[in-house]
Amino acid sequence: MENKSKYPGLTSSEVANRKARGEANTSAPTTTRNFRQILAENSLTLFNFINLIIAGFIIYTGSYKNLLFLGVIITNTFIGIYQEIRAKKNIDKLTLLNQAKAVVIRNFEKVEIPQDEVVKDDLIMIRRGQQIIVDGVIIETEGIECDESQLTGESDPVEKINGSEVFSGSFVVSGNAVMQATKVGEESYTYKLTMEAKQTKGIYSELIIMMKKLIRILTFVIIPVGAILLTTSIASGVHIDKAILGSTAAVIGMIPEGLVLLTSVALAVGVVKLSKQNVLVQTMGSIETLARVDVLCLDKTGTLTSGKLKVVESEPFADVNWTDYDFDELVASMIHGLDEDNATGQALMTYFNQRSTNLKMAKQIPFSSARKWSAISFEGEGSYYMGAPEYLFQTFEQAQIDKMKEAMAHGLRIIAVAKSDTLITGTQLPEDLTLLGFIYLEDEIRPEAPQTLQYFKEQEVDICIISGDHPETVSQIAKRAGVSNPDKKIDMSQVKDEDIPELIKEYRIFGRVSPEQKRLLVDALQAEDHVVGMTGDGVNDILALKKADCSIVMSNGSDAAKGIADFVLLDSNFDSMVGVVLEGRKVINNIQRVASLYLTKTVYSMVLAVLFIFLASNYPFQPIQLSPISSLTVGIPSFFLALRPNTAPIKGKFLRNVFEPALSSGFSVVVFSLAIEIIGNMLNWSYDEKSTVTVWLTGMVCFIALHYIAKPLSWKIYALIGSLAAIFLVIFIFFANIFSLVNIFDFHLMVVYVPLMIAVPFVFYGLKKIFHYLLNLELKGKIKFLK
């Protein structure tokens, strides 16, 4: 880039004065929450509020040992805060490294500075692919078009001329210009558009959906059920202290406190791990989404290929009447006049740089992905056009067709160069175009692309190649990269929009795709219930990137594309996507595994609370008795299970996968709790005796459920379960009084619970078969209870 400018720009003192007046481009809020928000949103939760109310009731009874659960709550809160702050620091650090720079003119020189260093009245150079960062006015351009869909909702590019206003949040789709900043920072018309751009599409996350459903349901259930249970217990003659302890135990059990923590921590840890792999995660929930993607749409350039184009050959046609300049000199003059900074422009500049002429430009039409051509008029020399051959001409001679076929068979990109004797008057092609010759470019396939594509194939992820290049060129590149069915290709320039939903069922290679068609292709795939991932790097990919369930952009992509992406691969390594998918799968599989443990407690606590309202009897647990069950069968094992490298493909729906074991174990606890309540009343057992045996059998059920959920089993898992079971036994032997338990080894208790212990696995697996059948009916739509 030439550093000198004909414009003076601001002086250093003028910049300093504007900064002193607060006229600098203060950065928009980051995508991560600030420290105060993290602290507040982890501490001031609905569940924590309920726990404080519970603590107040327990303090009233004077049974302070039952406040033990608060220690777990406080620990969980601090862990959540720590992990989210850790993730925030990593995201903010990578975001800063990834932030685009602005090129401004100061003291007659072009200077690259951070965006927040821009001040009011700065002269800023903008070009195709850049997002406009401040409001301003165009002071010089030979032709520029901006996408203002963020402002107006209209996706058609808007042409800008000298004196036109431009707004932050829009991005340049064609041409380049010099603009003057008029409003910066909070004064700019669209200060918050960068944030809003990321919120234009919701992140598909079954984890988040499940949490919202649980919180919504429990919000309406916990307090009323707890209040009714307390009232009925007191009304039936239970001492108020025991009634309070029983009802608070029920409410504590219904809150899946650790599950909410585990989900946020698992995602935060995933963000940290990916940051170490040079992957910037801009939307945390997208880790899960990419792991669920079953169709991945790839833009060829910059994804399958390196995006670093190289001119292989320029081929003028000998039968064309020439001017005083040869073919290479004319192309060089076009390149210098158009000043395109994209990959194609850079390749042409490198190849033709030494052949420039003194031709004076009169007018130009910059390249756009929709037109697929650019043009320039020279004084006294007519106009010259450069672009995709079939977009400039309807027909070709047979020799020209043969040349194009041969080039495309080798995966080469073809640029046609044409001449017209008339000056440019609009964006319509003239009728007197003459084909002067072809330029052939090649783009090398990324070394890691074949291996990465093979991985996705093995994981049953369908690959679609969506490109603006000719379908034959795209097909050949896809074949060399190892894409399945590369011959299933279609030229989208010949396709009506309404036919796209049918075409996506048959084709996987789409060439000559317009930016709007890319979006429609993604939309059609989503309509077929696919979870769609989209990779791209240019402004022509933005509509599709925004529409996709998950968007991935290389760091060498355009600023506008990176600004709305869910993931930015900072090393521009396509292979990094494998790491993202594996991390997402690990997060989902492990949360899915341990969620069943947490929801077991929620299920039996809720069902027992409702049943004991009608039984008019005291709830079988006290708060402190739930602590060993929660810690030994849920909390501690979930910590170890969440760290397992489980990267297996995700099968089935999250809620159904979670609820089958949770309902089985939860209702098993209900069965044995009711059995002990009935048998205990028949044998005149005390409340403490019934409660002790119920806690013992609940532990047995939860260990059986843990054994099932922890599959595939290994010696480490057996050692973990064995150790936890031993600790559970030690509590009953040595610490029974602390946990309000009686001697579990009394003979009159053993004759009842030993046969029931033997029945535990049979009841669990029997109920599992029943719930598996019911959930399959729900899956087929015959019954509804997970909606």
N, C-alpha and C positions, 0 to 999 in steps of 0.2 A: 504494500500500500504506500503510495506517494505521500510523504508527510507534510509537504507544503500545500497551502491553500491560497486561493485568490481572495478569500474572505478574511478579515482580521479576527473576527470572533471577539470574545471578551478578553480583557487583560487580566493578569493575576490579581491586581488590586480590585478590579470590578467583581471578580469572583468572590474575593474575601468579603467585600462589602455586602454582597447578596447573602452570603452565608450568615453574616452578622445580623442581617435583617430577618433571618429565618426563611429565606427564599430558596432553600435547598430541597432536593427531591427526597424528603423523608420516606424511608422504605415503608411499604405496606406491611400490615401485620404478617408475621410468619404463619405458616400452616400449622405449626405446633402450638399447643397451649403454653401460656407463660407459667412460671413457677407458682404464682398465687392461684391460678386456675387449677393446676395439678393438685395442689394441696387441698383446695376447697372441694374439688369434685371427687377426691378419694376419701375425704373425711366427712363431708356433709352429705352423706347418702341417706336414702330412705331407710335402708336396712340398719345403718348405724343409729339413726334416730329411734327406730323401734327397739334396738338393743339397749339404748340408754333408758327408755321407758321401762323395759324389763328389769334392768339393774335397779331402778328406783323401787319397783315392787319387791324385789328380793331383799333390798336393804331394809324395807319395812318389816319383813319377817325376822330379821336378825340372823338369818342363815348365810353369813358372809362367804362361807366356802363355796356356795353356789354361784359366786361371782367369778369363778375361775374362767368362765367362757369369755370374759372381757379381755383377758390376757391374749387369747387367740385373736380376738377382733382387732386389738391394738397392733399386734404383730403383723397381721395381714395388711392393715392400713399402711404401716410403714414400709412393708415390702412393695406394695403397689406404688407408693409414692417414689420410692428409690428407683424401681425399674423404669417407671415412666420418665422420670427426670434423666436417667441414663440414656434412654432412647431419644429423648428430646435433644440432648446435647449432641448425639451422633447425627441426627437428622439435620439440625441447624448447622453443624460443621460442614456436612456434605452439601447442603443447600448453598452455603456461602461459596464453596469451591465451584459449584455448578452455575452460579449466578452469571448471567450474561453481562458483558461490558457494553458501555456506550462509547461511540466515537464522536467526540466533540471537536469543534474548531476553536482554538484559543491562541492568541498571539501569532496568527497566520499559520498555525501548525495543527495537524490532526493528532489528537491525543485520545488514547483509550483509557477510560476511567470507570470505576464502579458506578452503578446506576444511582446510588444515593449521593454521589458527588455532583450530579447534574444540578445546575442552578437556573433560575429564571433568566430568560434571554439568551441562554446558551444556543449555539448553532450545532445541531445534531445531524449526523449523516445516517440515513436509514436506507435499507435495501431489502430485497426479497428475502423472506424467511424471518425477518426480525419483528418482534412485538414492540409496538410503540409504547414508551414508558411514561411519557408526559403529554399533556395537551399542547398543541402548538399550531403553527401555520407554515405551509410550504412556501419557501422562498426561491427554490430552484429545482426544476425537474424537467426531464425530457419525456416523462410518461411514468406514472405510478398508479397502482390500483391497490386499494386497501379492503380487507374483509372487516366489516363493522358489525358482524352478526352478534357480537357480545353486547352491542349498544342497541341495535335496532331489531334484531331477530331475523333480519334478511341476510341470506348467505351469498347473494350476488355481489361480486366485487364492485367497489365504488371508485370511479376514476377521480384522481386528484390533479389539479393544475396549480400553477403558481398563485398563491393567495388563498388556497383552500385550507380549511381547518382540518386537523387530524386529532384523534383522541386516544388517550392511553387505553390500553386493553384491546385495541384493534391491531391487526398485523398486516404487513406488506405481502401481497401475493404476487406482485409483478412490479419490476422497475426499481429505481432508487431515486433518492431526493435529498435535499438539504432542508431541514425544518428549523424553525426557531421556537424554543420553549416559551410558552406564554403562561401556563399554569403548572406548578409542580407540587409534589407532596400532597398534602390534604386538600389543597385547592383544586387539584385536577378533577376533571369532570367524572372520572371513573376510578377514583382512588382505590376502591375495594374490588375492582374487577378481577384482579389476579386471584383473589380468594374465591370469588364467585364462580370463576371459570372452572375451578375444581369441584364446585358443588352443583354444576349443571346436570350431572348424572349421579344417581345414587350408587353406592357400592353394594353389589350383591353379596351379602354375607349371612350364611345360615347361622353362624355363631351369634352375630348381633341380633338377628331375627329371633333366635331362641331366647336370648337374654331379655329382649323386650317383651316377648310373650310371657315369660316367667314372672318378670317384675310386674307386668300388668295384671296377671292373674293373682299373684300373691298379695299385691296391694289391696285387692278387694276381698281377700280371704283371711289373711293372717289376723288382723285386729278384730274383725267381727267374730271369728271362730274362737280366738283366745278369750274375748270378753264373754261370749256365751258359755264356754267351758267353765270359766271361773264362776259365773253366776249359778249355773246348774249344780256345780260341785258344792258350793256353799248352801244352796237350797236343799240339797240331799243330805245335809248334816255333816259334811266334811269340814274339819277345822279350817279356818280361814288361811292359816299359814300353809297348810298342806295343799289347799286349793290353789293358792297363789303359786307355790312351787311347781305344782303339776301343770297349771295352765301356761306358766312362763316356759317350762320345759317344752311344751307342745309348740309354742311360738318359736322358740330358739331352733327347734328341730326343723321347722318349716322353712327357715331362711337358708338358702344355699349360698351362704356368705363366701365361702372359699371358692365357689365356682365362678362368681363374678370376678374375684381377684385373679383366679387362675387364667381366665380368658384374656384379661387385659395384660397380665404379666407375660403370658405366652406370646402374644402378639408383639409386645414391647421387646422381649428377648429376641424374637425373630427379626425385628428391625435392626437391632444391634448386630446380630450375626451377619445379616446381609450387608450392613454398612462396611463390615470388615472384608467383604467380597467385592467392594467397589460398586455396590448397588444402592442407589438413593431411593428410599421408599417414601413417596410423597402422600400416600393415603394408606394408613395402617391396615385397614380392612382388606385392601387389595392383595395382601399376602395370601389370604384364604381364597380369594376369588381366582387368582392365577392357578392355584392348585386344583381348582375345580374346572378349569377351562377344558373343553373337549374339542374346540375348533380354534386353531391359531391362524390368523390371517397375517401374512408377511408381505411387506412391500419389498420387492426384489432388491432395489438399490439401497445400499447401506445396511441391509440385514443379511440376505444370502451372500451379497457381494460386499466388498470393502467400501464401495462408494467413491473410490479414487479412480476416475476414468482416465484412459490414455488413448490418444489418437493413434490408430494403427496405420491409417493411410488416407490421403486425400486423392480423389479421383475425378479430375475434370473430364468433360466429354469433348472429344476432339472435333466433333461436327458442329460445335457452337461458335458463333461469331464473337470474338473477344474485343474488349476495349484495349486501351493502352496498357492495362494492368493484367497480370496473370491471375489465375484462380486463387493461389495462396495469398497474394497481396490483397485481393478483394476481401477474402475471408478475414485476414488480419485486420483490415480497416473496419469491418463489421464488428469484430470482437472488441476492438478498442473503443468504438463508438457506443456499443450497447453496454459495455462494462458490467457484464453479468458475473456475479460472484458465486454462482452455484458450481456444482462439481463439473458439469458440462462446460461452463464458461471458463473455469480454471484449466481444464484439459486443453481446450482450444487455444487459450492464451499461451500456454506452455509450448504448444506445437507451432503456432503461427506467429509468435511474438516478434521475431526478427524480420518479418516481411511486411511491416506496416507501410502505409502511403501517406500522402499529404491531403487526402480527400477530406473535404469539410462536410460534417454532418448537418443536414437541414432539419430532419425530424426522425423520430424512432417510435417503434411500438415494442415495449419490452416483452420478454417471454412470459407466458402464463401457462399453468398446467391445463387449463380448460381449452385454450386455443392450440397449444402445442407448437407454436411457432413465434418467431420474433421478426422484426423488420426494421430497416433503416434506409433513409433517403440521403443521398449525397448531392451536393450542389453540382449541377451539370452532368450527373452520372446516373440519374434515375434512382430506382429503389431496389434493394436486395432483401431477399427473404431467406430465413433459415429455420428449419424445423422438421417434424416428422413427414416423410415423403407423402403418405396417403392423406395427410391433412392439407398439403399444399396442392396436390394434383389428384384428379379423379382417375386418370388413365396413364399408362406408361408403355413405352416400346418394349418389345419382347426381350431385347438385350438388357434393358434396365431392370426388368422383372427378374431375369436370371441372376443378375448381379446382386439384387436384394435378397433373393432366396439363398444364394451361396453364403452371403454375409450372415444372415440370420441363422443358417444351419450351424455356423460356428459361434453363435451366441453374441454376435456383434450388434451394437446399436448403430443405426444409420441416420445421418442428418443430411437432408437435401438442401442444396443452395440454389436459389432461383433469382431471376432478374425481371424487373418490369421497367418500362420506359417512363411510366407515370410516377409522380410523387405520391407519397402516402397521404390519403385524405381521411381515412377512418380505419376501423378494424376489419373491414371487409377485404377479401383477397381480390386483386385486379384480375381482369380476364386475359391479359397479355403476358402472363407469367411464362418464363422460359427456364427449363431445368438446366443449370450449369454444371452440376456435378454432385458427387456424394462424398461425405466424410464418414469414415468408419471408426468407431470407438469400441474399446473393450473394457470390461470391468471384472476384475479378478474375484473369484469366489473366495469367501473367507475360509481359511484352513479348517476352522472348527465347525463350519456349517454342516457338512455331511454327517459328522458324528452327532451333532446336536439334533438334527432332523431324524436320524435313526433312533435316538432316544425317545423323541416324542412319538414316533411311529410305534415303538415297543410299548409305550404307555397309552396307546389307543387314542392319541390326540390327532385329529384330522388336520391336515395342512392345506391352506388355500394360499396361492400366490396371487397378489393383486398389484398390478403394475401399470404405469402409463406407457410402457414400451410396447412394441409390436408383440402379439401373442407368440409368434414363432421364436423370437429372440428370448422371450421369457421362458418358453417351453424348453429351449436348449439349455439355458442356465439352470432351470429346475432339474433337468435330467442329470446334468453334471454334479449337482448338489445332492442328488439322491432322493428327490421328492417323488412320492408314489404317483403313478398315473400322470406323468408329465404331458402325455399326448392329449389329455382331456382339456383342451384349450379353446378359448373363444375370444373373438374380437368384440369388445364391449361398445365400440363406436357404432356398431351396426345393430345394437340391441335397444329395444324400448324398455323404459323403466318398469312398466307393468309386467314384463316377462321375467324380471330378475328372480322372484320367488321360485319359479320353476327351474331356472338355470342353475341355481346353487345346489340342486339335487343331483345334477349330472356332471357339472364341470368343477375343476379345481385349479385351473390356470386361467386367469382373467387378464387379458392384455388390453391396451388402449383404454384404460379405465379413467374416467373423469373423477375429480374430487367428490362430487355429489354421488356418483355411482359407487364409490368406495363406501360411503355411508349407507347407501341403500343395500349393498351386499351384506354388510354387518347387520343391518336391521332385519333382512330376510332370514339370516341364520338364527338370529335371536327369536324370530317368530316361530322357528322350528324347535324351540326349547333348547337351543344350544347355548352354552356359556362361552362367549366369544372373547378371545384375546386378540389384540391388534398391535403390530409393531410398525413403526414408520420413522421417518426422520425429517420430512419436509412439510411445507405449508399445504401441499396437496393431500397430506394424510390427516390433517387436523380434524376434519369433519368425522372421519371414521374413528379416529382415536377417541374423540369425545363420546361417540355413540357406543363404542365397545364396552363390554363389562370390565375389561382390564386393558390398560394401554401401556406399552413399553417403547421407550425412545432411547436411541444411542446418544451419548454425550456430544458427539460431533454433529448431531442433528440441529435443526433450526431452533432458535430461541422460542418461537411460538409453540412448536411441537413439544419441547421440553417443559414449557410452562404449564401444560394441561395434562401431562403424562402421570400415570400412577407410579411408574418406575422409570428411573433414568439409569442406564448402564454406564457408569462413569468411565470405564475402560473401553467402552464401545465393543465389548466382547460378547458376541452372540451366545457363546457357551455359558455366560453368566445366568441365562434364563433357566438353565437346568438347576442351578443352585437355588434360585427363587422358588421353583416348583417344589423341589425337595424340602425346602424349609417350610413352605406352606403346607405340604402334606404332613410333615412331622407335627406341626402345630395342630392341625385339624384332627389327625388320628389320635394324638395324645389327649387333647381336650375331650374328644368324643369318648375316649376310654375312661377318663377320670370323671367326666360329667355324670356317668351312670352311678358312680360311687356317691357323689354329692346328692344326686336326685333321689337315691334310695332313701336317705334320711328325710328328705322333703315329702316323699310319697307316704311313708308309714306314719310320719308325724301328723300330716294333714288328715289321713284316713282315720287314724286312731283318735284324733281330737274330735272329729265329727261323731264317731261311734260312741265315745265316752260321754258326749253330751246327752245322747239318748239312753245310755246305760246308767246315767246319774251316779257314776262312780268316779273315784279319784283317778286321774291320769297316771299310767303305770311308771312314768319316769320323773326324776327330779333333774334340774339343770346340770348338777355336777355329775350325774350318772351318764349323761350324754357325752361328757368330755373324753373318757377313754375310748368310747365307741367311735366318736368323730375323729379323734387323733390317730388311733391305731388301725382303723379300717378305711379311713377316708384321707385325712390330712397328710400323714406321713407317706403312705403308699402313693398318693397322687403326686407328691413331689418327685419320687423316683420314677414313676411311670411317665411323667411329663418330660423327662429327660431322655427317654428311650429314642433311638434313631429310627423311628418307624416311618419309612418313606413309601409304604405300599400305596397303590392307587386307591383313591377314595371311592367306596362303593355305597350305593343307597343314599337315602336322605338322612341328614344329621339327626333330626328329632326322632325318627323311627329307630335308628341305630342306638341312640342313647336310651330311649324309653323301654326297649325290650328287656334288657337286664335290670333297669331301675324299677320297673313295675313288678318284675318277677321277684326280686329281692325285697322290695318294699311291701308287697302283699304277703310275702312269706312271713315277714316280721308281724304283720297284722294278724295272720292266722295263729301264730304261736302266742302272741300277746293275748288274744281272745281266749285261747285254750287255757293259758295260765290263769286268766281272770276267772273263768268258769270253774276250773278244777280247784283253784285256790279258795274260792268262795265255798265250794262243796266241802273242802277239808279244813275250813276255818283258819286258813293261813292269815297272818297279819299282812298289812300293806307292805311292810319292809321285805317280807319273805316273797310276796308276789313280785314286787319290784325287782328284787335281786335276781330271781330266776328269769324274769323277762329280759333284764339286761344281759344275762348270760346267753340266753338263746338268741337274742338279737345279735350279739357278737358272733355266734356260730354262723348265723345266716350271712352276715356281712363278710366273714372270712371265706365262705363258699362263693359268694358273689365276686369277691376279690380274686379268687382262684380262677374263676371263669373269665373275668374282664381282663386279667393280666396276660392272657394268651397272646402270642406263643410263649410257652413256659420254658424257663431255663433254670439252671442251678441257682443263679442269683435271685430269681423270683421266688423259688422255693425257700431259699435262705431268708429272704425278706419276710415272706408270709410266716415262716416258722418262728422267726425272731419276734415279730409283732404278736403272734398268738401266745408265745411264752410270756411276754410282758403283760398281756391281758390276764393270763393265769396268775402271775405274780401279784397283780393288783388285787385279785380276789383273795389271795392267800395272806398277804402282808398289809394291804392298805384298804381293807374293806370298810373300816370305820370312817376313813376320810371321805370315801365316796358313798356313804350312807347305804352300805351293803351289809347283809348278814352272812353267816358262815355257809358258803355254797355247798359244803361237803356234809351237811346234816343229812342223815339217812332218809328222813321223811321227805326231803326235797329231791334227793337223788333218784328215788324210785319213780318220781314223776318226770324229771327233766332228762334223764339218761335215755329213755325210749324216744322222747321228743327230739333229742340231739341226733339220734340215729335216723330219724325221719326228715331232718333238715334238708339234705341233698335231694331227696325224693320230692319233697314239696317244692323246692326251688326249681328243679328242672321240669317238674310237672306244670307249674305255673308258667314257666318259660315257653313251653309248647303252646299253652293256651294263648298267651299274649302274642306269640309269633303268628299264630293263626289269625287273631283279631287284627293285628297290625297289617297283615297281608290283605285282609278284607278292606281295611282303611286305605291301603295303597291302591286297591282296585276301585275305590270310590263307592263301595257298597255300604260302608259306615263312615261316620265322620266324628273323630274326637281329638285330632291333633291340629285342627284348624283354628 
